[in-house]
Amino acid sequence: MIRSGHRSLKVFMTYNDLRLSDEEILNLFFVARREGALVLIHAENHDVITVLTKRLAAENRLAPRYHVDAHAVVAEEEATQRVLALAEWANVPVAILHRRCHRTIVRSGSTGLGGNNRRRETSISALSRTASRE
């Protein structure tokens, strides 16, 4: 894909049919570094989301308004920090996408690994998220 002109690759750390393991992410980082590509990552801890989703389902809280409850701040914070640490170790630029919580936005910062190796994109849902949920 990269050699045919796709210079960025978006991957997910959650969602059963889309998520990559840390091993797969690291392997992708090494390929991206070698080929000069940018990895875009939707960073959330899959296991945290799974536990919360099961709890919400058991309570019959399945309406779309509960989506944010299944995606706790800790899921985003932990996964973001893990991705940034792996990217730093692999010495590769990374873009963290769809960030919602203030602490993750601040921690992923505007300066980065080896200078400007971090990119950020804030999710529109962050504009409506209340501080009480962070």
N, C-alpha and C positions, 0 to 999 in steps of 0.2 A: 504494500500500500504506500509506504513512504517513498519508495523509489519511483512510483507512478505519479507522484506529485502531492500526495496528502501529507502535509507538513505538521499536522496536529492530530492527536488521537484522543478521543474522549472515552474514559472508562469509569466504572462505578465500583464502589466498595460494598454496596448493598443492592438489594433486589435479586432474588434467586437466579433468574436466567441471565443476568447481566454482570454480576459481581465477580471481581478478581480477588484472588488470595494475595497475601503480601508477597509470596514467592513469585506469582505471576506479575505483580506490579514491579517488583525489582527487576525481573527479566525484561519487562517492557522499558523500564528506565535505561537499562544498559543498551538496548537496541536504539532507543530514542537518542541517547547521547552519541552513539556511534554514527547515526544517520542524520543528526542535526534536527530532530523533530521535537515538538513540544507535547508533553502529556498533560491532558486536561482531566482532572479527577473530581468526581462527585464523592466527597469524603464524609461518610457516616458509618458508624459501627453497626454492622449487620445484626450481630447478636443482641445488642441493646434494643434495636428496633423490633426484632422478632419477639423478644420477651414482652415488651410493652404492647405490641399488636395482639399477642395471645391474651394478655390480661384484659385489654379493651374488648376483645371479642367475647371473652367469658362474661363480661358485664353487659353485653349486647350494645356496646358503644361503637357502632359501625358507621355512623353518618360521616360524611366528608369533614365536618367540623372537628372530628377527633384526630384527623391526620397529624396535626401539629403535636398532639399529646403522645403519639406513637414515635415521634421523632424528637426525643428529648435532647436538650442542649448537650448533655454528656456524650451522646452518640456522635455529634458533630465535633465537639472539642477533642475527644480522644482520637478520632480518626484523622482529623486535621493535623494534630501534633505528630501522629505516627507517620503520616505521609511526608510531612516536612522533614522529619528525622531521616526517613529512608531516602528522600531526594537529596538531602545534604550529604549523606554517606555515599550515594551513587554519583554525586556531583553533576546533577542534571536539573535543568529548569523544570518547574511544575506550575500548573495553574489550578488553584482550588476553586471549584465552581459551586454556585448555588448556596453560598453561605447565608445563614439566617441569624445566628446569635452574635451579639455584640462582642463578646469575649473572643470568639474565633476570628472575627473580622479584625479586631485590634491585634491579636497575637500573630496572625499571618502577615500583618503589617504591610508597609509600603516599601521596605527595603528587604533584602533577602539573603539567601544563601549565596555566598560568594559575590555579593553585590546586588544585582537585580534579577535573581533567578526565580523569584516568586511572582506569580500573577494572581489576581483575585477577581471574582465576580460575585456580587451580592445578589441574593435572591429577592425578588419583588415581595415575597412573603415577609421578609425582614421588616418591611415598612409598616406592617400591621401587627407585628408580634409585640406583645406587651412585656414590659420589664419583669413583671411578676412570674413569667414563665421561664425566665433566664435565671 
